[in-house]
Amino acid sequence: MLQGRTLWELMEQRVDATPDALMAVDEDMRTVTFAEFWTESERAAAGLLAQGVVPGSVVSWQLPTWIESLVLVAALSRLDAVQNPMLPIYREREVGFITSQARSSLLVVPSVWRGFDFEAMATEVAGGVEGMRVLVADRTLPQGDPGSLPPITAAADADEQSVRWLFYTSGTTADPKGAQHTDASISAVARGMGERLALHEGDRNALVFPFTHIGGITWLFASLQSGCSNILMEGFHPQETPEVLARENVTLAGSGTVFHQAYLAYQRSQPQPVFPDVRGFPGGGAPKPPALVAEMREVFDAPVLSGYGLTEAPILTMASTDDTDDELATSEGKPMPGVELKLVTVEGVVAGPGEEGEIRAKAPQVMRGYLDASLDAAAFDEEGYFRTGDLGRIDERGNVVITGRLKDVIIRKGENVSAKEVEDLLYLHPAIADVAVIGLPDPDSGERVCAVVQLAEGADGLAFEDMVAFLKGEGLMNQKLPEQLELVDLLPRNPAGKVLKHVLREQYAD
């Protein structure tokens, strides 16, 4: 693993090491080597320089997972710009708020993608942000003479680096929050992930989720550190994506529960193994049912290697290729290098061995703070630990087991009900393909437990009484049994695969 301190330093080291190795291939079989990537990035940097991008410029961009998106990231790194990648699902409200708060000088978008007019939206947003311009980039970027570029800034050590990344949380219940990161914080998490996955130059990683997610940028760093290549899809499709991954002999097929469910469904429709070289299924962003982990191992003879983290503190823990099947199924792995965790009970005291508590972290990958500094007081405790809002415990082997969210603890008649505990049991039901358990306001009990279920293909249905009987048969205590069952065609999820429970709470609150 190369040790470059910044993205550009890593690029130079990688080009020296393996210039002709494949860096990326997309669904249309377009390819780029590391040397070609470096050349294209310098040309794009010169083109952006001519358009006014200088060190410290804040550039917001909202492109699909294209090769050109990777080039844009490297070009902006060469110019020492501050980058603000935004998920393509964001619309005028989110984009307007983010670019205004970040004081963006440039907004880069496609013209029209998947039926949405990004150019029109960006033009409207730019009218409300003083000094911001719009650049439309449809698989092409400005070009210029690399000879016009300023000297490369010497790479600083981690503690001395300036903020170079603004990643915004989804803002589902309030305005989005901008997490400030450095190259060093992203590099640290990429290196730790690479060690846990035993990344090497022969690996072919599935980069099939939004590249603008902090996980996408992490994989770019990991690719430069390890020399692995990436298989790109501009958007995930349950049929087309597995076909492309099969064509390109994927070895690491991420990147979460909903993706892995699609791979299983695709394999069941094929007579031969579709991923003969796969050695792991990295995952994260959403809970994983233990039953799914076992099924992936049985069907593909490869493990699900999940990690746990947040935009503010990416991949705090991650499974290893050396972990046992039981560890892989029931935990999110051990803390990454340099990560210090503290668990605090709901009563506010440090949790004892095996006891549940809110996960708080100090780590090299924790953000510098929010762009809106007024949010930091609530985000960090008095000892400087980042408060994740997630509940968990540490098992006897040092693995972190996520037990839910603080806000996902359903308090029914004074009893705490873990939504995740009920979800994990319901996933075992043969008629259930996907499930979310939520708490709904109730005048008698405070909150009632509601199971929102997506039926498995071919299932005739699921009666409330049958669900309750199944959970009792699995040993769930009566106080935790759902009091309401809702059937849906598809659970709402964000691009990372996480169920949007706030949408479900709003839908079924009455």
N, C-alpha and C positions, 0 to 999 in steps of 0.2 A: 504494500500500500504506500503510495507516494505521500509526502508530508507537506505539500505546499500550504502556505498559510492563507492564501487568498485564492479565489477562483482563477484569476489570470496566472498566478504563479503555478498552480496545478496544471493549467493548460500547457504552459511552456515545458514543464517537467514531463507531461504525458507525451507531447509531440516528440521530445527527445528520446523517450523510451520506446514508444510503439507508433511511429507516425503513420504507418500504412494499415494499421489494424482498424477493423470496422467499429465505428462509434455508434451509428444509428441506421436503422432501415425502417421505412414506413409501410403502410398497407399497400401503397402503389409501387413498392419495390424500389423506391428512390433510396440511395445510400449515401453515407458520408463517412470518410475516415477521420481519424483524429487530426491529421495534417490538413485535410480539406476543411475541417471544422475551424481550425485556427485561422486559416487563410480567409475564409468567408467572414469570420468574426471581425478580423482586422478591417476588411473592406467595409463591412457594415458600420463599424465604429467610426471610420472616416466619413461615411455618408451621414451618420447621425451628428457628428461634430459639425459638419457643414450646415446642419439644420439647427444649430444652436445648443446642442447637448454638451455640457461641460461638467467638470468635476463638481459634485454636489447637486446637480440638477435632479429633480424628482420626476421620474418617468413612470407613469402608470400604464399598464398594458393588459390587454384582455384578449389574448389569442388562444386558439385551440392547441392541442398537442401536436404541433408541427415541427419539422426539422428547423424551420425558420424561427420558431419560438426559442429553441435552444441557442441558435445563433444570436438572437436579439439579447438574450441574457448575457452571453459572453461579451458581446460588443459593448453593452452598457457597463459591464465590469471593467473592460479596458479603459473606459472613459471615467471611471470612478464616480459614476452616477449612483443615485439612490433609486432602487427599483421597487416598484409597487405592483406585483402581479395580482390580478383579480380574476376570480372564477368567472367563466363565461355565462353562468346563470344570473349574474348580477345585472340589474336593470337600472333605470334612470335614478331611482331613489338612492340605491346603494352607491352607484358610481358617482353620482353628484356629491353625496356626503363625503365619500372617501377622497376624491380628488380635491375637494375644497379644503378638507382638514389637512391633507398631505401637502397642499400648495403645489400641486403638480404643474410642471411647465409643458409637458407633452403627454398626450393620451394616444396610445397605439391600439387600433382595433382592426378587425376584418371589415369589409364592406357589408356583406350579408352572409350569415352563416346559420345553417339549420333554420332557415326561414325567418330569421330575425335581422332587422336592419340596424346593425351596430353603428354604421356611419351616421345615420340620422340621429340616433341616441347620443352619440359622442358629440356631434355638432351642437345639439341642444344643451348638453351638459357644459360644453366649453363656453357657451354664451354666458354662463353664470359663474365662471371661475376666471378671475382676472389673470391675463397673461398666459393662459393655457391654449396650446394649439393641438390639432388633431392630425395624426398620421394614419392613413389607411394602408394596411399591409396585408395583401392577399397572397400569402406564400412568396412574398418578395420584400426586400428591405432596401433602404437607400444604400447606394454604393459610392465609394470614394477612394482616393489614393492613400494607402497606408502611410506613405511618406509624410502626409500632413499631420499625422498623429503626434501628440506631445510625448515626451519621454515617459516611460512606465514608472509609476510611483512605487517606491520601495515598499515591500510588504512589511507591515507592522506586526508585532506580537499581539496575541489575543486581547490582552487588557488595554492595549493602546489603539485598537482599531476603531474606526468611525462606523456609525450605523450605515449599512448599505442596503437593508431590506426592510420593507414595510409590508407585513402580512396581516390582512384583516380577518377577524373572526366573522362568522356568518351573520351576526346581528339578528337572530330570529326573534328575540323578545325586546330588543333595544337597538340603538344605533350600533353599527359595526365598530369594533375596537381594533386599533392598529398596533400590532406587536412589532417592536423594533429589534431587528437582528443584525448581526455582523457576519462577515464571511467566516470568522472563527467559530461562531456558534453553529452555523450550518455544517461547517467542515467537521466539527467534533461529533455531531450526531451521525454524519455520513460514515465517518471512520469506525465508530462503534458498531453501526449497523453492518458495515462490511465485514468486520471481525466476526460478529455473530452468525452471519450468513456464509462465512468463509468464501467471500467473493474472490474471483480470479478472472484472468483475461479471457478465458474460454466461456464465461457465463453470458447468457443472452436473456436479459431482463425484460419483462413485459411492462412497458410504460404506457398503460392503457387507461389511466385516469387523468383528470385535468392536470396538466403540467404546471399550471399556475398555483396549485396547492403546494404548501411547503414541502410535502412529500416528493413532489415532482422535482423541485430544485435540489432536494437532498439526493435524489438519485443521479442528478447531473454531477454533483460533487463526487458521489460514490463511483460513478463511471470513470471519472478522471483519476481518482485515487487508485482504482483497481485495474482499469483497462477493460472492463466488461463492456459489452455492447447493449443497446436498447432497441426493443421492437416497439415502434410508435403506432398508435391509433388515434386519430383526431377526436374520436369519441367512442365509448364502449358500446358494443352491440353483442347481445348474447349468442348470436349465430356467427356473425362475420369475424368477431374478434378471435374466438378460438380457432377459426380456420386460418387466420393470419399467423397466430402463434404456432400452430402446427406446421405451417409452411416454413417458418423460420427456426424450427427446432428449439423452442423456448426451454430454458433450464430453470428459470425462476419466474413463476406465474402468479403475480399479485393481482389485486392487492387488498382483499377483504372479503367478508362473508358473502355479499351479493355477487361478487365476481366468482368466487369459488363455487357457489351454487350453480352459476351459469356453466362453468367448466364441467361440473358433474353431469348436468343435463345434456350437454353436447357430447360427452363421452358415451353416455347411454344410447345415443342415437347412431353411434358409429360401431362398425364390427371390429375395428382394429384399434390399438392404443393410439390416441391422438397426440400425446405428449411423451414420446418414448424416452426423451432425454431429460425430462423434468426431474429436478432433485429437491425442489422445495416450493412452497406456496407462501411467500411473505404476505402478511396481513396486518390490518389495523384500521382504526377509524370507527369501528363498530364492534359490538359484542360478537363472540363466536360461540355457537352451541357446541359442547363437547361431542355430541353425536355427529356433527358435521366433520369435525377433525378426524374422528374414527373412520368415517366413510371416505374421506379424501385419501387416507392412508391405505384403505382397503382397495380402492379403485385405481389409484395412481402409484401406489407403493412409494409415496413421498409425503413428508410432513408439512403441516401448516405451521409456519414460523411467525407467530404474531408478535406485535410490539404494542406498547401503550405510550401515549403522549398527547400533547395538545399543540395548537399553533404556537402558543406562548412558550411551550417547553416540549419540543418534538422528541419522540421516542426515548422516554425516560427509562423504559425497560424493554427487553426484547428476548425472545426465545433464541436458543442456540441449536445448531445442528447436532450437538452432543446431548441434548436433553432427551429424557425418556418420553415415551408416548403419553404417559400419564401427566407428566409436567406440561407437555405441549397442549393437552386437551383441557387442563383445568387452570392454567395460569397464563400470564403474559410475560413470562420469563423473568430474569434477574435484572437488577439495575445495571445500566450501561456504565462504561468506565467513567469515573469522575462524578457519578450521580450519588447524591446523599439524600435519602428519603427520611421523612418523619411522618408518622401516622398519629392523628389527633382525634380522639373520640368526640362524639356530638356534645359531650359534657365539657369539652375543652381541655382535657388532660391527655398526655402522651399515652398512646395505646401500648398495652403489654404484648408479649409474644403471642402471635396468633389472633390478637384482638382486632376488631374492625375499627377503622378510623379514616378521617379524611387524609388523602395523600398530599403531602407537601414536599417540595423539592428545592434543593440547591444543586446546580449542575452547570457545566460549561455551555450547554445548549439552551439554558433558560434565557428568555429575552432580556434586553436591557431595561425594559419597562414599556408602558404604553405611550403612544405618541401624545395622547391626552394624559399628562402626568397626574391629573387629579384622580385617575382610576387606580393608581399604584398603591395607595394606602390600603384599599380593600383587597388588592391582589396579593400582597406580601404580608406575612405576619411580622411580629416584633423582632424575630430573629433573622429575618431576611429570606425565609422560605416562601416559595411561590405556592399559593393555595390553589390546587387543581379543581376543587369542588367534587372530586371523585372519591368514592369510598372503596376501601380495599383492606386486605390483610396480607401479611407476609408469612408464607408457610415455613415448615421446618427445614426446607431445602434452600430458602432464601428467595423463592419465587414470589412475585406479586400477583395476588388474586384480586381482580376487580369485582366488587360486590354490588356496585351501583353508583348512582349519582346522589349527592346530598338532596337535590331537588326531586330525585326519583324514589326516594324513600316515601312510601305511601303510609300515612298515619291513620289507621282505622281503629276507632274506639280506643285510642291510646296505645295501640300495638303497632310496632314498625313492621312494614311488609316490604321486602326487597323485590322490586320489579324484576330484576335479573334472575332471582331464584325461581320465580314462577315461569318466566320465559324459558329458562333452560329446561324445565320439566315439560312444558308444552311442546317444545321442539321435538321431543321424543314421540309425540303422537303421530301415527302414520298419515293422518288426514291433513296435517298442518305443514305448510311449506315455509311460512314466515309468521312471526308474531311480535307484537309489542304490547306490553302491559303498562297501563297508565293509571294514575289516580285521578278521580273526578270528584268535584265537590258534592257532599251529601249532608243534608240537614240533620240527620240522625247520628251518623257515624263519623262525621268530619270529612272523611274521604271514603269512596268505595273503589274497589279494585275492578278494573275493566280490562278484559283481554280482547285485543283487536287482532283478528286472525286472517291470514291469506291461506286459502286452502291449497293443498297439493293437487297437481294435475291428475284428473281422473277421480278425485274424491267426490262422493255423493253429497256431502254436507257434513255439518257438525252441530249437534244439538247441545244446548247449554248443559243439560243433565249428563250427557255423555262426557263432556269436558270435565265437569266436576268429579264424576266417578273416576275418570282416568287419573286426575290429580290426587285424589284420595288413595287410589291404588299405588301411586308413586310415593306415598307417605307424607304429602303436604298437609300441614295442620289446618284445621277448619278455619282458624282466624285469618289465614292467608288465601283462602279460596276466592277466585273472582266472583263477583256478584253480577257481572254484566258481560255479555259476549257480543261482539260485533264482527261480521264477516265483510271483508273488502276484497276487491279484485287485485289490488296492489298496494303495499304499504308505501307511503311517501318517504323517500330517502334523498339525502343530499348527494353531491357527486362523489363523496368519499364513502358512501354506503351507509351512513348513519341515519337511522330512522328519525324523522322529524316529529317527535312526540308532541311538540307544542301545537302542530297542525291537528293532530288527533284529539288533543285535549279541547281545542276550540270547537272541533266538529261534534264531539259527543258530550260537551259540557251540560247541555240542556236536559 
